[in-house]
Amino acid sequence: MNEERMSPFRDAHTDRDTAEQIPDTPQTRAPAYRLAFADEDFMCRDELRPVRLQLELLKPEMILNEKGIESTIVLFGGARIPEPDKKGAARTKTLADLSRFYDEARTFARLMTAKSMESYGRENVIVTGGGPGVMEAGNRGAVDAGGHSIGLNIVLPHEQAPNEYVTPGLCFNFHYFAIRKMHFLMRANAVCVFPGGFGTLDEMFESLTLIQTGRMKRIPFLLFGRDFWQSIVNWDALAEAGTISPEDLDLFRFVDTAEEAMKIIENWAPASAREDIPGR
């Protein structure tokens, strides 16, 4: 790698540190005197929203570039799905039954990470939302394989913390859902969606819409748990109603095991560009 070119100008870190050592006077205590980039109150003003959006886009992008991560495999799924050993504490029988997908997510992430390590962890790196449930299983599977994985956390009204299996240097925190969604898909080579709730459905349908409308290339899009997904979404009814094209049902595949998913991704051949975008 090329060494970073040294700037001839005094750097921002130095000026920030110097500014903290100035004499304590009414002038220096005034908020107006603070360096703009070091003034947290200023940075949180409504007028600075465009700057904060840009910062949330830039920070993870720059770090992932510095780490050499070229592509990712996205895992979406419910935070409430327990690991099988703890399914007895699940709030519903359905959640307890869905606990098998914790193991499938963990196994899939382990298999994919082992393959990723053939490229020194630069390609097809597992990325999750960094939380519990299926997300934890994905990051945990990467650890099982001795590799690293990404976690994209977001600040929520209730207490939220990254799961313990996310690689610390690849654990990010977001304020804006929209920018977080961009980072999920910017490097995606495949999307795997496990059973989940509103958040999972939101991520799934937004990603499918991007592919359906040609705003994102066709990639393997796998829904884990045929019975679950067919019970909560009447996919055929959408096509029969004409609100989607029959061909849109080919944008995704149902799978039930990690091995099925690996086989599809490994043998993936991109479909030709679709030309029927108007009227979808």
Residue pairs with C-beta under 8 A, 6 or more apart in sequence:
12 37
15 35
16 35
16 37
16 38
19 34
19 35
19 38
22 28
27 33
31 39
31 41
31 42
34 42
36 42
37 43
42 48
43 51
43 52
52 175
52 176
53 176
53 178
53 179
56 174
56 175
56 176
56 179
56 180
57 179
57 182
57 183
59 172
60 152
60 172
60 183
61 183
61 186
63 169
63 170
63 172
64 150
64 170
64 187
67 169
67 170
68 120
68 122
69 121
69 122
69 125
69 150
69 170
69 187
70 119
70 122
70 123
70 187
71 122
71 123
71 124
71 125
71 187
71 188
71 189
72 124
72 125
72 126
72 127
72 150
72 187
72 188
72 189
73 112
73 124
73 125
73 126
73 127
73 188
73 189
73 190
73 192
73 265
74 127
74 128
74 184
74 185
74 188
74 190
74 191
74 192
74 207
75 105
75 108
75 109
75 126
75 127
75 128
75 134
75 135
75 138
75 192
75 194
76 128
76 129
76 134
76 184
76 191
76 192
76 193
76 194
76 196
76 200
76 203
76 204
77 101
77 105
77 128
77 133
77 134
77 135
77 137
77 138
77 193
77 194
77 195
77 196
77 200
77 224
78 98
78 133
78 134
78 194
78 195
78 196
78 197
78 199
78 200
79 129
79 131
79 132
79 133
79 134
79 135
79 196
79 197
79 199
80 90
80 91
80 95
80 132
80 133
80 197
81 95
81 98
81 99
81 101
81 102
81 133
81 134
81 194
81 195
81 196
82 89
82 90
82 95
82 96
82 99
82 102
82 133
83 99
83 102
83 103
83 136
83 137
84 99
84 100
84 102
84 103
86 99
87 95
87 96
87 99
88 96
90 96
90 99
98 195
98 225
98 228
101 134
101 137
101 194
101 195
101 224
101 225
102 133
102 134
102 136
102 137
103 137
104 194
104 224
104 256
104 257
104 258
105 134
105 137
105 138
105 141
105 192
105 194
105 224
105 258
106 137
106 138
106 140
106 141
106 144
107 141
107 258
108 138
108 141
108 192
108 258
108 261
108 262
109 126
109 137
109 138
109 139
109 140
109 141
109 142
109 144
109 145
109 149
110 141
110 142
110 144
110 145
111 141
111 145
111 258
111 259
111 262
112 124
112 126
112 141
112 262
112 265
113 121
113 125
113 126
113 141
113 142
113 144
113 145
113 146
113 147
113 149
114 145
114 147
115 124
115 262
116 122
116 123
116 124
116 125
116 126
116 147
117 145
117 146
117 147
121 147
121 148
123 189
124 189
124 190
125 142
125 147
125 148
125 149
125 150
126 138
126 139
126 141
126 142
126 147
126 149
126 150
127 149
127 150
127 151
127 152
127 184
127 187
127 188
128 134
128 135
128 136
128 138
128 139
128 149
128 150
128 151
128 152
128 166
129 135
129 151
129 152
129 153
129 154
129 199
130 139
130 150
130 151
130 152
130 153
130 162
130 163
130 166
130 171
130 172
131 151
131 153
131 160
131 162
131 163
132 163
133 196
134 194
134 195
134 196
135 151
135 163
136 163
136 165
138 149
139 149
139 151
139 163
139 165
139 166
139 167
140 163
140 165
142 148
142 149
142 165
142 167
143 149
143 165
148 167
148 169
148 170
149 165
149 166
149 167
149 170
150 166
150 167
150 170
150 171
150 172
151 162
151 163
151 166
151 167
151 170
151 171
151 172
152 172
152 174
152 180
152 183
152 184
153 160
153 161
153 162
153 171
153 172
153 173
153 174
154 160
154 173
154 174
154 175
154 177
154 180
155 173
155 174
155 175
162 171
172 183
174 180
174 183
181 203
181 206
184 203
184 207
185 191
185 207
185 210
185 216
188 219
189 219
189 220
189 265
190 219
190 220
190 221
190 222
190 265
190 268
191 204
191 207
191 219
191 220
191 221
191 222
192 222
192 224
192 261
193 200
193 203
193 204
193 221
193 222
193 223
193 224
194 200
194 224
194 225
195 224
195 225
195 228
195 229
204 223
207 216
207 221
208 221
208 251
208 252
210 216
211 217
211 218
211 219
211 221
211 251
212 244
212 248
212 251
212 280
213 277
213 280
214 273
214 274
214 277
217 270
218 251
218 270
218 271
219 268
219 270
220 253
220 261
220 264
220 265
220 268
221 251
221 252
221 253
222 252
222 253
222 254
222 255
222 261
222 264
222 265
223 229
223 252
223 253
223 254
223 255
224 255
224 256
224 261
225 254
225 256
226 254
226 255
226 256
229 235
229 254
230 254
235 249
236 249
238 244
238 248
239 245
239 246
239 248
239 249
244 280
245 276
245 280
247 274
247 276
248 280
250 271
253 264
255 261
255 264
